[in-house]
Amino acid sequence: MHRTGSPSLGFALFPTPLGPCGLAWSQRAITGCQLPEATPTLTLQRMEERFPGLGAVSAPPWVQVVMADVAGLLAGDADAHARLGTVELDMSFAPPFHREVWEAARHIPMGETLSYGELAALLGQPGAARAVGQALGANPFAPIVPCHRVLAKGQSAGGFSAPGGVDTKLRMLQVEHARFGAPGLFDAL
């Protein structure tokens, strides 16, 4: 879902443990990230839909570093998560509340989770859990903005708008060895 006013210079697909992801960028910031679709062709088509008028191009060196870190994050590399926390994201198209939610989600440590309500409370807006969920559902930067770390009340998975839905969300949390109180969600696996 490309937003007008978010200029991109290019996009490229790159391999990750979940399959090929897509990354779009402008001169100074990442403008979007795409988790893998069912096939590489579908991921490419999604990037073309999100960023019309652009074609896949070779990524400049600074974008290649981001790509390597996204792949590392999806392999469970905590150092990659830390580095991605400093990547500049172009959020200029988004409403202020969405930007606030996305920035707060970037600070959830790898392997940890919060509920939508807990994230709303951290933002000083208890009772805004549904609005937090809507902002995360519109997140164009997954997994750089790790919306997969935000769960529904009672630590159920909740929704996940990325390809693969909740299965992808749970797979990403499993790679991160996420724990949801005691016992962990994946202890029986």
C-alpha positions in Angstrom: 0.0 0.0 0.0 2.1 2.8 -1.3 1.3 6.3 -0.1 1.5 9.3 -2.3 4.1 11.7 -1.0 6.5 8.9 -0.1 9.1 9.1 -2.8 11.0 5.9 -3.5 14.0 5.6 -5.7 13.8 1.8 -6.0 13.0 -1.5 -4.7 14.5 -5.0 -4.7 13.8 -8.5 -3.5 16.3 -10.3 -1.3 16.5 -13.7 0.3 15.5 -14.4 3.9 14.8 -17.6 5.9 11.0 -17.0 5.3 11.5 -16.5 1.6 12.2 -13.4 -0.6 11.3 -10.1 1.1 11.0 -6.8 -0.7 12.5 -3.5 0.4 11.9 0.0 -1.1 13.9 3.1 -0.4 14.4 6.8 -1.1 17.7 8.6 -1.0 17.8 8.7 2.8 15.2 6.3 4.2 13.4 3.0 3.9 9.9 3.6 2.4 8.6 0.1 2.8 9.3 -3.5 3.5 7.4 -6.5 2.3 7.3 -9.9 4.0 7.3 -12.9 1.5 4.2 -13.8 -0.4 3.4 -17.4 -1.3 5.9 -17.2 -4.2 8.7 -14.9 -5.3 6.6 -13.8 -8.3 3.7 -12.7 -5.9 6.2 -10.8 -3.7 7.5 -9.0 -6.8 3.9 -8.2 -7.9 3.1 -6.9 -4.4 6.1 -4.6 -4.5 5.1 -3.4 -8.0 1.5 -2.6 -6.7 2.8 -0.9 -3.6 5.4 1.2 -5.5 3.9 1.9 -9.0 6.2 3.3 -11.6 9.3 1.7 -10.0 11.1 -1.4 -11.2 13.3 -3.7 -9.3 16.8 -2.3 -9.3 20.1 -3.0 -7.6 20.2 -1.8 -4.0 22.8 0.7 -3.0 25.2 -0.4 -0.3 23.4 1.1 2.6 20.2 -0.7 1.6 22.1 -3.9 1.2 23.1 -3.6 4.9 19.4 -3.2 5.8 18.5 -6.2 3.7 21.1 -8.3 5.5 19.8 -7.2 8.8 16.2 -8.0 7.9 17.4 -11.5 6.8 19.3 -11.8 10.1 16.3 -10.7 12.2 14.2 -13.4 10.5 16.9 -15.9 11.4 16.9 -14.9 15.0 19.9 -12.6 15.1 19.5 -10.2 18.1 22.3 -7.9 16.8 20.4 -7.4 13.5 17.3 -6.4 15.5 19.4 -3.8 17.4 20.8 -2.4 14.1 17.3 -2.2 12.5 16.2 -0.1 15.4 18.3 2.7 14.1 17.3 2.5 10.4 15.6 5.7 9.2 12.1 5.0 8.0 10.0 7.4 5.9 6.8 7.7 7.9 5.9 11.1 6.5 2.7 9.8 4.8 1.3 8.3 8.1 -1.0 9.9 10.6 0.8 11.0 13.8 -0.8 8.2 15.9 0.4 5.5 13.5 3.9 6.9 13.6 3.8 6.9 17.4 2.7 3.3 17.5 5.3 2.2 15.0 8.1 3.9 16.8 7.0 2.4 20.1 6.8 -1.1 18.6 10.4 -0.7 17.4 11.5 -0.7 21.0 9.9 -4.0 21.9 13.0 -6.2 22.6 13.5 -9.3 20.4 11.9 -12.3 22.1 9.5 -10.2 24.1 5.9 -9.3 23.5 3.3 -6.8 24.5 -0.5 -6.8 24.2 -2.3 -4.1 22.1 -3.6 -2.7 25.4 -0.1 -2.6 27.0 1.3 -0.8 24.0 -1.6 1.7 24.1 -0.9 2.3 27.8 2.8 2.9 27.1 1.7 5.6 24.7 -0.3 7.2 27.4 -3.6 6.1 25.8 -5.0 3.2 27.8 -8.2 2.1 26.1 -6.8 2.7 22.6 -5.9 -1.0 22.0 -8.1 -1.2 18.9 -6.5 1.9 17.4 -3.1 0.4 18.2 -4.1 -2.8 16.3 -5.3 -0.7 13.4 -2.0 1.2 13.2 -0.1 -2.1 13.4 -2.3 -3.6 10.7 -1.3 -0.7 8.4 2.5 -1.1 9.2 4.3 -0.9 5.9 7.7 -1.7 7.5 7.3 -5.2 8.9 9.5 -6.7 10.2 11.7 -3.6 10.7 8.7 -2.3 12.8 8.1 -5.6 14.6 4.4 -5.6 14.8 4.5 -9.4 15.2 5.6 -8.8 18.8 2.2 -7.3 19.7 -0.5 -9.8 20.8 -4.1 -9.7 21.7 -5.4 -9.7 25.3 -4.5 -12.9 27.1 -1.5 -13.4 25.0 -3.4 -14.9 22.0 -1.8 -14.3 18.7 -4.4 -11.8 17.5 -4.3 -10.8 13.9 -1.5 -10.3 11.4 -2.1 -8.6 8.1 1.2 -9.8 6.5 1.2 -12.7 4.0 0.7 -16.0 5.8 -1.4 -14.3 8.5 -1.1 -15.5 12.1 1.0 -18.5 11.0 3.7 -16.1 9.8 3.5 -14.1 13.0 3.9 -17.2 15.2 6.7 -18.5 13.1 8.6 -15.2 13.5 8.0 -15.3 17.3 9.2 -18.8 17.4 12.5 -17.9 15.6 12.9 -15.2 18.3 12.3 -17.7 21.1 9.5 -15.5 22.4 8.0 -16.4 25.7 4.5 -15.5 26.8 4.6 -15.9 30.6 5.0 -19.4 31.8 4.9 -21.8 30.1 5.9 -20.4 26.7 3.6 -20.5 23.8 5.9 -22.9 22.0 6.9 -25.1 24.9 4.7 -28.0 23.7 6.2 -27.9 20.2 
